[in-house]
Amino acid sequence: MNKLSKNQFEQAKTFLKSKARKLERALFELNLKMATRKMF
């Protein structure tokens, strides 16, 4: 799987926060929390 650059990630996050449905936003936030926990 390819990784996003920091800039690409920020653009995707901004898009999701402004355009995505509630379900996609919730899934994004959940996945972000889970990924952060796995990193430590």
Contacts in CASP RR format, 6 or more apart in sequence:
PFRMAT RR
TARGET T0000
AUTHOR 0000-0000-0000
METHOD contacts of the structure
MODEL  1
MNKLSKNQFEQAKTFLKSKARKLERALFELNLKMATRKMF
4 12 0 8 1.000
13 28 0 8 1.000
16 24 0 8 1.000
16 25 0 8 1.000
16 28 0 8 1.000
17 25 0 8 1.000
20 28 0 8 1.000
END
